[in-house]
Amino acid sequence: MASTLESYQTDLIEKAMSVDALKFGSFTLKSGRAYATTIAGALASSSNPLPEFDVLFGPAYKGIPFAATTALLLYNSHNIAVGFAYDRKEAKDHGEGGMMVGVPVAGKRVVILDDVMTSGKAVRGAIKTVQKAGGQVVGVVQALDREEVGQDGVSSTVREVEGLVGVGHVKAILKMRDLLLWLEKNNMEKELADMRDYWEKYGLK
């Protein structure tokens, strides 16, 4: 486990907690603003490990504010223009109709943004949605990777998703071990014990 946290990781944890967006009991991330600021900076960086992309896709519903705000910040703060798209839980049968909203993804390189990586079910669904609409998913970025065992019971969920979008193309701002370290440094013993119990049960060993 790493012995230090990057300043952006500490900033994200503290901002998320300050608005009650991060709950250690359920690991719920409800607010996209702090996350979007962090990820926009990372995507704009020359050291960004993801391939070039044309569209940010936010899966309904939590991924929508992440992708929308990140696209806005990329343009306003870094002068990088990318498209924004999201899906609906159910197809609309009037107006513009369909499942997809925003810029067309057909023939475009797409990065998916979402809140938490657990079993990977949601992101697999998002990948299929983008591919069905003719887009190519070139990366996935999550606010938090719980570092859980994947569907095969051996490898990580991240490795399984990398099998769909490319090795090294699945990233997370925070990992489970980062939260454990932050809790330890801040003497939050009860929360730390609960998190360790959770990881012992579900985490990648």
PyMOL commands that place a pseudoatom at each C-alpha (Angstrom):
pseudoatom trace, name=CA, resn=MET, resi=1, chain=A, elem=C, hetatm=0, pos=[0.000, 0.000, 0.000]
pseudoatom trace, name=CA, resn=ALA, resi=2, chain=A, elem=C, hetatm=0, pos=[1.279, 3.481, -0.884]
pseudoatom trace, name=CA, resn=SER, resi=3, chain=A, elem=C, hetatm=0, pos=[2.551, 5.530, 2.036]
pseudoatom trace, name=CA, resn=THR, resi=4, chain=A, elem=C, hetatm=0, pos=[1.470, 8.910, 0.677]
pseudoatom trace, name=CA, resn=LEU, resi=5, chain=A, elem=C, hetatm=0, pos=[-1.444, 10.421, -1.194]
pseudoatom trace, name=CA, resn=GLU, resi=6, chain=A, elem=C, hetatm=0, pos=[-1.240, 12.895, -4.037]
pseudoatom trace, name=CA, resn=SER, resi=7, chain=A, elem=C, hetatm=0, pos=[-2.626, 16.332, -3.184]
pseudoatom trace, name=CA, resn=TYR, resi=8, chain=A, elem=C, hetatm=0, pos=[-5.458, 15.956, -5.724]
pseudoatom trace, name=CA, resn=GLN, resi=9, chain=A, elem=C, hetatm=0, pos=[-6.537, 12.700, -4.055]
pseudoatom trace, name=CA, resn=THR, resi=10, chain=A, elem=C, hetatm=0, pos=[-6.672, 14.268, -0.601]
pseudoatom trace, name=CA, resn=ASP, resi=11, chain=A, elem=C, hetatm=0, pos=[-8.483, 17.275, -2.065]
pseudoatom trace, name=CA, resn=LEU, resi=12, chain=A, elem=C, hetatm=0, pos=[-11.096, 15.064, -3.701]
pseudoatom trace, name=CA, resn=ILE, resi=13, chain=A, elem=C, hetatm=0, pos=[-11.747, 13.047, -0.527]
pseudoatom trace, name=CA, resn=GLU, resi=14, chain=A, elem=C, hetatm=0, pos=[-12.064, 16.143, 1.645]
pseudoatom trace, name=CA, resn=LYS, resi=15, chain=A, elem=C, hetatm=0, pos=[-14.281, 18.045, -0.795]
pseudoatom trace, name=CA, resn=ALA, resi=16, chain=A, elem=C, hetatm=0, pos=[-16.524, 15.024, -1.299]
pseudoatom trace, name=CA, resn=MET, resi=17, chain=A, elem=C, hetatm=0, pos=[-16.869, 14.563, 2.453]
pseudoatom trace, name=CA, resn=SER, resi=18, chain=A, elem=C, hetatm=0, pos=[-17.559, 18.255, 3.039]
pseudoatom trace, name=CA, resn=VAL, resi=19, chain=A, elem=C, hetatm=0, pos=[-20.714, 18.097, 0.907]
pseudoatom trace, name=CA, resn=ASP, resi=20, chain=A, elem=C, hetatm=0, pos=[-21.712, 14.636, 2.166]
pseudoatom trace, name=CA, resn=ALA, resi=21, chain=A, elem=C, hetatm=0, pos=[-20.994, 13.160, -1.253]
pseudoatom trace, name=CA, resn=LEU, resi=22, chain=A, elem=C, hetatm=0, pos=[-18.678, 10.437, 0.056]
pseudoatom trace, name=CA, resn=LYS, resi=23, chain=A, elem=C, hetatm=0, pos=[-20.028, 8.036, 2.658]
pseudoatom trace, name=CA, resn=PHE, resi=24, chain=A, elem=C, hetatm=0, pos=[-17.596, 5.422, 3.879]
pseudoatom trace, name=CA, resn=GLY, resi=25, chain=A, elem=C, hetatm=0, pos=[-20.358, 3.026, 4.876]
pseudoatom trace, name=CA, resn=SER, resi=26, chain=A, elem=C, hetatm=0, pos=[-21.673, 2.682, 1.330]
pseudoatom trace, name=CA, resn=PHE, resi=27, chain=A, elem=C, hetatm=0, pos=[-18.874, 4.341, -0.685]
pseudoatom trace, name=CA, resn=THR, resi=28, chain=A, elem=C, hetatm=0, pos=[-21.482, 6.483, -2.411]
pseudoatom trace, name=CA, resn=LEU, resi=29, chain=A, elem=C, hetatm=0, pos=[-20.221, 9.323, -4.575]
pseudoatom trace, name=CA, resn=LYS, resi=30, chain=A, elem=C, hetatm=0, pos=[-23.119, 11.638, -5.369]
pseudoatom trace, name=CA, resn=SER, resi=31, chain=A, elem=C, hetatm=0, pos=[-21.525, 14.924, -6.397]
pseudoatom trace, name=CA, resn=GLY, resi=32, chain=A, elem=C, hetatm=0, pos=[-19.547, 15.344, -9.591]
pseudoatom trace, name=CA, resn=ARG, resi=33, chain=A, elem=C, hetatm=0, pos=[-17.964, 18.781, -9.160]
pseudoatom trace, name=CA, resn=ALA, resi=34, chain=A, elem=C, hetatm=0, pos=[-14.747, 17.913, -7.292]
pseudoatom trace, name=CA, resn=TYR, resi=35, chain=A, elem=C, hetatm=0, pos=[-14.287, 14.793, -9.390]
pseudoatom trace, name=CA, resn=ALA, resi=36, chain=A, elem=C, hetatm=0, pos=[-14.796, 16.693, -12.634]
pseudoatom trace, name=CA, resn=THR, resi=37, chain=A, elem=C, hetatm=0, pos=[-12.202, 19.308, -11.672]
pseudoatom trace, name=CA, resn=THR, resi=38, chain=A, elem=C, hetatm=0, pos=[-9.675, 16.588, -10.935]
pseudoatom trace, name=CA, resn=ILE, resi=39, chain=A, elem=C, hetatm=0, pos=[-10.316, 14.518, -14.034]
pseudoatom trace, name=CA, resn=ALA, resi=40, chain=A, elem=C, hetatm=0, pos=[-10.369, 17.533, -16.359]
pseudoatom trace, name=CA, resn=GLY, resi=41, chain=A, elem=C, hetatm=0, pos=[-6.879, 18.429, -15.219]
pseudoatom trace, name=CA, resn=ALA, resi=42, chain=A, elem=C, hetatm=0, pos=[-5.700, 14.861, -15.665]
pseudoatom trace, name=CA, resn=LEU, resi=43, chain=A, elem=C, hetatm=0, pos=[-7.172, 14.509, -19.167]
pseudoatom trace, name=CA, resn=ALA, resi=44, chain=A, elem=C, hetatm=0, pos=[-5.627, 17.819, -20.213]
pseudoatom trace, name=CA, resn=SER, resi=45, chain=A, elem=C, hetatm=0, pos=[-2.177, 16.860, -18.921]
pseudoatom trace, name=CA, resn=SER, resi=46, chain=A, elem=C, hetatm=0, pos=[0.605, 15.999, -21.351]
pseudoatom trace, name=CA, resn=SER, resi=47, chain=A, elem=C, hetatm=0, pos=[1.205, 12.909, -19.206]
pseudoatom trace, name=CA, resn=ASN, resi=48, chain=A, elem=C, hetatm=0, pos=[-2.379, 11.718, -19.652]
pseudoatom trace, name=CA, resn=PRO, resi=49, chain=A, elem=C, hetatm=0, pos=[-2.049, 7.954, -20.292]
pseudoatom trace, name=CA, resn=LEU, resi=50, chain=A, elem=C, hetatm=0, pos=[-5.329, 7.642, -22.210]
pseudoatom trace, name=CA, resn=PRO, resi=51, chain=A, elem=C, hetatm=0, pos=[-5.464, 7.713, -26.022]
pseudoatom trace, name=CA, resn=GLU, resi=52, chain=A, elem=C, hetatm=0, pos=[-6.815, 10.777, -27.800]
pseudoatom trace, name=CA, resn=PHE, resi=53, chain=A, elem=C, hetatm=0, pos=[-10.603, 10.965, -27.675]
pseudoatom trace, name=CA, resn=ASP, resi=54, chain=A, elem=C, hetatm=0, pos=[-13.478, 12.912, -29.185]
pseudoatom trace, name=CA, resn=VAL, resi=55, chain=A, elem=C, hetatm=0, pos=[-16.381, 12.399, -26.778]
pseudoatom trace, name=CA, resn=LEU, resi=56, chain=A, elem=C, hetatm=0, pos=[-16.950, 12.048, -23.034]
pseudoatom trace, name=CA, resn=PHE, resi=57, chain=A, elem=C, hetatm=0, pos=[-19.804, 9.669, -22.257]
pseudoatom trace, name=CA, resn=GLY, resi=58, chain=A, elem=C, hetatm=0, pos=[-21.657, 9.689, -18.935]
pseudoatom trace, name=CA, resn=PRO, resi=59, chain=A, elem=C, hetatm=0, pos=[-23.803, 6.616, -18.193]
pseudoatom trace, name=CA, resn=ALA, resi=60, chain=A, elem=C, hetatm=0, pos=[-27.221, 7.405, -16.735]
pseudoatom trace, name=CA, resn=TYR, resi=61, chain=A, elem=C, hetatm=0, pos=[-27.601, 8.711, -14.202]
pseudoatom trace, name=CA, resn=LYS, resi=62, chain=A, elem=C, hetatm=0, pos=[-24.573, 9.369, -11.985]
pseudoatom trace, name=CA, resn=GLY, resi=63, chain=A, elem=C, hetatm=0, pos=[-22.151, 9.569, -14.880]
pseudoatom trace, name=CA, resn=ILE, resi=64, chain=A, elem=C, hetatm=0, pos=[-24.078, 12.377, -16.590]
pseudoatom trace, name=CA, resn=PRO, resi=65, chain=A, elem=C, hetatm=0, pos=[-22.970, 15.288, -14.338]
pseudoatom trace, name=CA, resn=PHE, resi=66, chain=A, elem=C, hetatm=0, pos=[-19.408, 13.917, -14.266]
pseudoatom trace, name=CA, resn=ALA, resi=67, chain=A, elem=C, hetatm=0, pos=[-19.089, 13.913, -18.048]
pseudoatom trace, name=CA, resn=ALA, resi=68, chain=A, elem=C, hetatm=0, pos=[-20.983, 17.172, -18.583]
pseudoatom trace, name=CA, resn=THR, resi=69, chain=A, elem=C, hetatm=0, pos=[-18.970, 19.146, -16.042]
pseudoatom trace, name=CA, resn=THR, resi=70, chain=A, elem=C, hetatm=0, pos=[-15.674, 17.630, -17.175]
pseudoatom trace, name=CA, resn=ALA, resi=71, chain=A, elem=C, hetatm=0, pos=[-16.360, 18.562, -20.810]
pseudoatom trace, name=CA, resn=LEU, resi=72, chain=A, elem=C, hetatm=0, pos=[-17.160, 22.111, -19.693]
pseudoatom trace, name=CA, resn=LEU, resi=73, chain=A, elem=C, hetatm=0, pos=[-13.997, 22.396, -17.597]
pseudoatom trace, name=CA, resn=LEU, resi=74, chain=A, elem=C, hetatm=0, pos=[-11.813, 20.974, -20.347]
pseudoatom trace, name=CA, resn=TYR, resi=75, chain=A, elem=C, hetatm=0, pos=[-12.983, 23.776, -22.631]
pseudoatom trace, name=CA, resn=ASN, resi=76, chain=A, elem=C, hetatm=0, pos=[-13.100, 26.656, -20.141]
pseudoatom trace, name=CA, resn=SER, resi=77, chain=A, elem=C, hetatm=0, pos=[-9.893, 25.842, -18.254]
pseudoatom trace, name=CA, resn=HIS, resi=78, chain=A, elem=C, hetatm=0, pos=[-7.767, 24.027, -20.846]
pseudoatom trace, name=CA, resn=ASN, resi=79, chain=A, elem=C, hetatm=0, pos=[-9.164, 25.149, -24.230]
pseudoatom trace, name=CA, resn=ILE, resi=80, chain=A, elem=C, hetatm=0, pos=[-9.854, 21.534, -25.197]
pseudoatom trace, name=CA, resn=ALA, resi=81, chain=A, elem=C, hetatm=0, pos=[-13.131, 20.952, -27.039]
pseudoatom trace, name=CA, resn=VAL, resi=82, chain=A, elem=C, hetatm=0, pos=[-14.689, 17.496, -26.806]
pseudoatom trace, name=CA, resn=GLY, resi=83, chain=A, elem=C, hetatm=0, pos=[-18.229, 16.292, -27.279]
pseudoatom trace, name=CA, resn=PHE, resi=84, chain=A, elem=C, hetatm=0, pos=[-20.568, 15.157, -24.519]
pseudoatom trace, name=CA, resn=ALA, resi=85, chain=A, elem=C, hetatm=0, pos=[-23.119, 12.360, -24.649]
pseudoatom trace, name=CA, resn=TYR, resi=86, chain=A, elem=C, hetatm=0, pos=[-25.153, 10.230, -22.285]
pseudoatom trace, name=CA, resn=ASP, resi=87, chain=A, elem=C, hetatm=0, pos=[-27.796, 7.540, -22.404]
pseudoatom trace, name=CA, resn=ARG, resi=88, chain=A, elem=C, hetatm=0, pos=[-31.283, 7.106, -21.019]
pseudoatom trace, name=CA, resn=LYS, resi=89, chain=A, elem=C, hetatm=0, pos=[-32.405, 4.253, -18.807]
pseudoatom trace, name=CA, resn=GLU, resi=90, chain=A, elem=C, hetatm=0, pos=[-35.335, 3.743, -21.175]
pseudoatom trace, name=CA, resn=ALA, resi=91, chain=A, elem=C, hetatm=0, pos=[-35.722, 4.688, -24.821]
pseudoatom trace, name=CA, resn=LYS, resi=92, chain=A, elem=C, hetatm=0, pos=[-37.759, 7.828, -25.540]
pseudoatom trace, name=CA, resn=ASP, resi=93, chain=A, elem=C, hetatm=0, pos=[-40.543, 7.316, -28.086]
pseudoatom trace, name=CA, resn=HIS, resi=94, chain=A, elem=C, hetatm=0, pos=[-41.198, 10.989, -28.844]
pseudoatom trace, name=CA, resn=GLY, resi=95, chain=A, elem=C, hetatm=0, pos=[-39.174, 14.105, -29.638]
pseudoatom trace, name=CA, resn=GLU, resi=96, chain=A, elem=C, hetatm=0, pos=[-35.650, 13.112, -30.725]
pseudoatom trace, name=CA, resn=GLY, resi=97, chain=A, elem=C, hetatm=0, pos=[-36.331, 9.582, -29.424]
pseudoatom trace, name=CA, resn=GLY, resi=98, chain=A, elem=C, hetatm=0, pos=[-33.873, 6.775, -28.827]
pseudoatom trace, name=CA, resn=MET, resi=99, chain=A, elem=C, hetatm=0, pos=[-31.507, 5.900, -26.004]
pseudoatom trace, name=CA, resn=MET, resi=100, chain=A, elem=C, hetatm=0, pos=[-28.663, 8.327, -26.705]
pseudoatom trace, name=CA, resn=VAL, resi=101, chain=A, elem=C, hetatm=0, pos=[-28.557, 12.064, -26.030]
pseudoatom trace, name=CA, resn=GLY, resi=102, chain=A, elem=C, hetatm=0, pos=[-25.908, 14.590, -27.014]
pseudoatom trace, name=CA, resn=VAL, resi=103, chain=A, elem=C, hetatm=0, pos=[-23.351, 14.472, -29.801]
pseudoatom trace, name=CA, resn=PRO, resi=104, chain=A, elem=C, hetatm=0, pos=[-23.431, 11.409, -32.055]
pseudoatom trace, name=CA, resn=VAL, resi=105, chain=A, elem=C, hetatm=0, pos=[-20.761, 8.870, -31.073]
pseudoatom trace, name=CA, resn=ALA, resi=106, chain=A, elem=C, hetatm=0, pos=[-20.730, 6.950, -34.355]
pseudoatom trace, name=CA, resn=GLY, resi=107, chain=A, elem=C, hetatm=0, pos=[-17.186, 6.825, -35.675]
pseudoatom trace, name=CA, resn=LYS, resi=108, chain=A, elem=C, hetatm=0, pos=[-15.894, 8.693, -32.599]
pseudoatom trace, name=CA, resn=ARG, resi=109, chain=A, elem=C, hetatm=0, pos=[-13.345, 7.775, -29.925]
pseudoatom trace, name=CA, resn=VAL, resi=110, chain=A, elem=C, hetatm=0, pos=[-15.107, 7.766, -26.570]
pseudoatom trace, name=CA, resn=VAL, resi=111, chain=A, elem=C, hetatm=0, pos=[-13.990, 7.929, -22.934]
pseudoatom trace, name=CA, resn=ILE, resi=112, chain=A, elem=C, hetatm=0, pos=[-16.530, 6.798, -20.334]
pseudoatom trace, name=CA, resn=LEU, resi=113, chain=A, elem=C, hetatm=0, pos=[-16.677, 8.624, -16.989]
pseudoatom trace, name=CA, resn=ASP, resi=114, chain=A, elem=C, hetatm=0, pos=[-18.476, 7.204, -13.953]
pseudoatom trace, name=CA, resn=ASP, resi=115, chain=A, elem=C, hetatm=0, pos=[-18.399, 7.232, -10.176]
pseudoatom trace, name=CA, resn=VAL, resi=116, chain=A, elem=C, hetatm=0, pos=[-17.482, 3.823, -8.730]
pseudoatom trace, name=CA, resn=MET, resi=117, chain=A, elem=C, hetatm=0, pos=[-15.966, 0.648, -10.145]
pseudoatom trace, name=CA, resn=THR, resi=118, chain=A, elem=C, hetatm=0, pos=[-17.255, -2.389, -8.252]
pseudoatom trace, name=CA, resn=SER, resi=119, chain=A, elem=C, hetatm=0, pos=[-18.286, -5.441, -10.246]
pseudoatom trace, name=CA, resn=GLY, resi=120, chain=A, elem=C, hetatm=0, pos=[-17.932, -3.605, -13.545]
pseudoatom trace, name=CA, resn=LYS, resi=121, chain=A, elem=C, hetatm=0, pos=[-21.496, -4.410, -14.600]
pseudoatom trace, name=CA, resn=ALA, resi=122, chain=A, elem=C, hetatm=0, pos=[-22.429, -0.765, -15.170]
pseudoatom trace, name=CA, resn=VAL, resi=123, chain=A, elem=C, hetatm=0, pos=[-19.351, 0.092, -17.206]
pseudoatom trace, name=CA, resn=ARG, resi=124, chain=A, elem=C, hetatm=0, pos=[-19.732, -3.047, -19.320]
pseudoatom trace, name=CA, resn=GLY, resi=125, chain=A, elem=C, hetatm=0, pos=[-23.266, -1.913, -20.095]
pseudoatom trace, name=CA, resn=ALA, resi=126, chain=A, elem=C, hetatm=0, pos=[-21.992, 1.562, -21.006]
pseudoatom trace, name=CA, resn=ILE, resi=127, chain=A, elem=C, hetatm=0, pos=[-19.366, 0.086, -23.326]
pseudoatom trace, name=CA, resn=LYS, resi=128, chain=A, elem=C, hetatm=0, pos=[-22.031, -1.957, -25.113]
pseudoatom trace, name=CA, resn=THR, resi=129, chain=A, elem=C, hetatm=0, pos=[-24.265, 1.117, -25.415]
pseudoatom trace, name=CA, resn=VAL, resi=130, chain=A, elem=C, hetatm=0, pos=[-21.511, 3.185, -27.027]
pseudoatom trace, name=CA, resn=GLN, resi=131, chain=A, elem=C, hetatm=0, pos=[-20.492, 0.362, -29.343]
pseudoatom trace, name=CA, resn=LYS, resi=132, chain=A, elem=C, hetatm=0, pos=[-24.085, -0.250, -30.391]
pseudoatom trace, name=CA, resn=ALA, resi=133, chain=A, elem=C, hetatm=0, pos=[-24.296, 3.421, -31.359]
pseudoatom trace, name=CA, resn=GLY, resi=134, chain=A, elem=C, hetatm=0, pos=[-21.170, 3.045, -33.498]
pseudoatom trace, name=CA, resn=GLY, resi=135, chain=A, elem=C, hetatm=0, pos=[-18.594, 4.535, -31.130]
pseudoatom trace, name=CA, resn=GLN, resi=136, chain=A, elem=C, hetatm=0, pos=[-15.184, 3.168, -30.117]
pseudoatom trace, name=CA, resn=VAL, resi=137, chain=A, elem=C, hetatm=0, pos=[-14.503, 3.145, -26.368]
pseudoatom trace, name=CA, resn=VAL, resi=138, chain=A, elem=C, hetatm=0, pos=[-10.819, 4.011, -25.887]
pseudoatom trace, name=CA, resn=GLY, resi=139, chain=A, elem=C, hetatm=0, pos=[-10.835, 4.550, -22.119]
pseudoatom trace, name=CA, resn=VAL, resi=140, chain=A, elem=C, hetatm=0, pos=[-12.726, 4.445, -18.838]
pseudoatom trace, name=CA, resn=VAL, resi=141, chain=A, elem=C, hetatm=0, pos=[-12.159, 6.773, -15.882]
pseudoatom trace, name=CA, resn=GLN, resi=142, chain=A, elem=C, hetatm=0, pos=[-13.759, 6.157, -12.487]
pseudoatom trace, name=CA, resn=ALA, resi=143, chain=A, elem=C, hetatm=0, pos=[-13.753, 8.367, -9.416]
pseudoatom trace, name=CA, resn=LEU, resi=144, chain=A, elem=C, hetatm=0, pos=[-13.225, 5.339, -7.159]
pseudoatom trace, name=CA, resn=ASP, resi=145, chain=A, elem=C, hetatm=0, pos=[-11.957, 1.833, -7.838]
pseudoatom trace, name=CA, resn=ARG, resi=146, chain=A, elem=C, hetatm=0, pos=[-13.005, -0.437, -4.969]
pseudoatom trace, name=CA, resn=GLU, resi=147, chain=A, elem=C, hetatm=0, pos=[-10.335, -2.905, -6.131]
pseudoatom trace, name=CA, resn=GLU, resi=148, chain=A, elem=C, hetatm=0, pos=[-12.702, -5.845, -5.965]
pseudoatom trace, name=CA, resn=VAL, resi=149, chain=A, elem=C, hetatm=0, pos=[-12.313, -9.305, -7.425]
pseudoatom trace, name=CA, resn=GLY, resi=150, chain=A, elem=C, hetatm=0, pos=[-13.778, -9.579, -10.898]
pseudoatom trace, name=CA, resn=GLN, resi=151, chain=A, elem=C, hetatm=0, pos=[-16.393, -11.935, -12.264]
pseudoatom trace, name=CA, resn=ASP, resi=152, chain=A, elem=C, hetatm=0, pos=[-13.855, -14.720, -12.724]
pseudoatom trace, name=CA, resn=GLY, resi=153, chain=A, elem=C, hetatm=0, pos=[-13.141, -14.724, -8.981]
pseudoatom trace, name=CA, resn=VAL, resi=154, chain=A, elem=C, hetatm=0, pos=[-9.392, -14.329, -9.549]
pseudoatom trace, name=CA, resn=SER, resi=155, chain=A, elem=C, hetatm=0, pos=[-8.400, -11.170, -11.408]
pseudoatom trace, name=CA, resn=SER, resi=156, chain=A, elem=C, hetatm=0, pos=[-9.532, -7.600, -10.744]
pseudoatom trace, name=CA, resn=THR, resi=157, chain=A, elem=C, hetatm=0, pos=[-12.567, -5.936, -12.263]
pseudoatom trace, name=CA, resn=VAL, resi=158, chain=A, elem=C, hetatm=0, pos=[-10.237, -3.359, -13.809]
pseudoatom trace, name=CA, resn=ARG, resi=159, chain=A, elem=C, hetatm=0, pos=[-8.244, -6.051, -15.621]
pseudoatom trace, name=CA, resn=GLU, resi=160, chain=A, elem=C, hetatm=0, pos=[-11.458, -7.547, -16.971]
pseudoatom trace, name=CA, resn=VAL, resi=161, chain=A, elem=C, hetatm=0, pos=[-12.642, -4.185, -18.308]
pseudoatom trace, name=CA, resn=GLU, resi=162, chain=A, elem=C, hetatm=0, pos=[-9.184, -3.543, -19.773]
pseudoatom trace, name=CA, resn=GLY, resi=163, chain=A, elem=C, hetatm=0, pos=[-9.781, -6.656, -21.814]
pseudoatom trace, name=CA, resn=LEU, resi=164, chain=A, elem=C, hetatm=0, pos=[-12.582, -4.716, -23.510]
pseudoatom trace, name=CA, resn=VAL, resi=165, chain=A, elem=C, hetatm=0, pos=[-10.974, -1.282, -23.978]
pseudoatom trace, name=CA, resn=GLY, resi=166, chain=A, elem=C, hetatm=0, pos=[-7.222, -1.892, -23.866]
pseudoatom trace, name=CA, resn=VAL, resi=167, chain=A, elem=C, hetatm=0, pos=[-4.542, -2.524, -21.255]
pseudoatom trace, name=CA, resn=GLY, resi=168, chain=A, elem=C, hetatm=0, pos=[-3.802, 0.618, -19.268]
pseudoatom trace, name=CA, resn=HIS, resi=169, chain=A, elem=C, hetatm=0, pos=[-6.932, 2.386, -20.497]
pseudoatom trace, name=CA, resn=VAL, resi=170, chain=A, elem=C, hetatm=0, pos=[-8.971, 2.009, -17.278]
pseudoatom trace, name=CA, resn=LYS, resi=171, chain=A, elem=C, hetatm=0, pos=[-8.070, 4.632, -14.680]
pseudoatom trace, name=CA, resn=ALA, resi=172, chain=A, elem=C, hetatm=0, pos=[-9.300, 5.747, -11.255]
pseudoatom trace, name=CA, resn=ILE, resi=173, chain=A, elem=C, hetatm=0, pos=[-8.720, 8.963, -9.314]
pseudoatom trace, name=CA, resn=LEU, resi=174, chain=A, elem=C, hetatm=0, pos=[-8.948, 7.065, -6.034]
pseudoatom trace, name=CA, resn=LYS, resi=175, chain=A, elem=C, hetatm=0, pos=[-8.506, 3.423, -5.092]
pseudoatom trace, name=CA, resn=MET, resi=176, chain=A, elem=C, hetatm=0, pos=[-9.678, 1.538, -2.044]
pseudoatom trace, name=CA, resn=ARG, resi=177, chain=A, elem=C, hetatm=0, pos=[-6.151, 1.566, -0.618]
pseudoatom trace, name=CA, resn=ASP, resi=178, chain=A, elem=C, hetatm=0, pos=[-6.079, 5.369, -0.903]
pseudoatom trace, name=CA, resn=LEU, resi=179, chain=A, elem=C, hetatm=0, pos=[-9.197, 5.663, 1.250]
pseudoatom trace, name=CA, resn=LEU, resi=180, chain=A, elem=C, hetatm=0, pos=[-7.713, 3.260, 3.797]
pseudoatom trace, name=CA, resn=LEU, resi=181, chain=A, elem=C, hetatm=0, pos=[-4.563, 5.361, 3.965]
pseudoatom trace, name=CA, resn=TRP, resi=182, chain=A, elem=C, hetatm=0, pos=[-6.527, 8.593, 4.357]
pseudoatom trace, name=CA, resn=LEU, resi=183, chain=A, elem=C, hetatm=0, pos=[-8.631, 7.112, 7.158]
pseudoatom trace, name=CA, resn=GLU, resi=184, chain=A, elem=C, hetatm=0, pos=[-5.517, 5.869, 8.923]
pseudoatom trace, name=CA, resn=LYS, resi=185, chain=A, elem=C, hetatm=0, pos=[-3.786, 9.246, 8.686]
pseudoatom trace, name=CA, resn=ASN, resi=186, chain=A, elem=C, hetatm=0, pos=[-6.885, 10.970, 10.052]
pseudoatom trace, name=CA, resn=ASN, resi=187, chain=A, elem=C, hetatm=0, pos=[-7.341, 8.522, 12.947]
pseudoatom trace, name=CA, resn=MET, resi=188, chain=A, elem=C, hetatm=0, pos=[-10.825, 7.463, 11.841]
pseudoatom trace, name=CA, resn=GLU, resi=189, chain=A, elem=C, hetatm=0, pos=[-10.490, 4.066, 13.477]
pseudoatom trace, name=CA, resn=LYS, resi=190, chain=A, elem=C, hetatm=0, pos=[-14.087, 2.828, 13.239]
pseudoatom trace, name=CA, resn=GLU, resi=191, chain=A, elem=C, hetatm=0, pos=[-14.390, 3.705, 9.556]
pseudoatom trace, name=CA, resn=LEU, resi=192, chain=A, elem=C, hetatm=0, pos=[-10.962, 2.182, 8.909]
pseudoatom trace, name=CA, resn=ALA, resi=193, chain=A, elem=C, hetatm=0, pos=[-11.956, -1.077, 10.607]
pseudoatom trace, name=CA, resn=ASP, resi=194, chain=A, elem=C, hetatm=0, pos=[-15.198, -1.234, 8.615]
pseudoatom trace, name=CA, resn=MET, resi=195, chain=A, elem=C, hetatm=0, pos=[-13.365, -0.599, 5.351]
pseudoatom trace, name=CA, resn=ARG, resi=196, chain=A, elem=C, hetatm=0, pos=[-10.759, -3.249, 6.096]
pseudoatom trace, name=CA, resn=ASP, resi=197, chain=A, elem=C, hetatm=0, pos=[-13.503, -5.761, 6.869]
pseudoatom trace, name=CA, resn=TYR, resi=198, chain=A, elem=C, hetatm=0, pos=[-15.152, -4.910, 3.553]
pseudoatom trace, name=CA, resn=TRP, resi=199, chain=A, elem=C, hetatm=0, pos=[-11.918, -5.301, 1.596]
pseudoatom trace, name=CA, resn=GLU, resi=200, chain=A, elem=C, hetatm=0, pos=[-11.120, -8.581, 3.327]
pseudoatom trace, name=CA, resn=LYS, resi=201, chain=A, elem=C, hetatm=0, pos=[-14.458, -9.895, 2.136]
pseudoatom trace, name=CA, resn=TYR, resi=202, chain=A, elem=C, hetatm=0, pos=[-14.607, -8.506, -1.383]
pseudoatom trace, name=CA, resn=GLY, resi=203, chain=A, elem=C, hetatm=0, pos=[-11.218, -7.046, -2.254]
pseudoatom trace, name=CA, resn=LEU, resi=204, chain=A, elem=C, hetatm=0, pos=[-8.522, -8.331, -4.563]
pseudoatom trace, name=CA, resn=LYS, resi=205, chain=A, elem=C, hetatm=0, pos=[-5.892, -10.162, -2.550]
for i in range(1, 205): cmd.bond("trace and resi %d" % i, "trace and resi %d" % (i + 1))
show_as sticks, trace
zoom trace
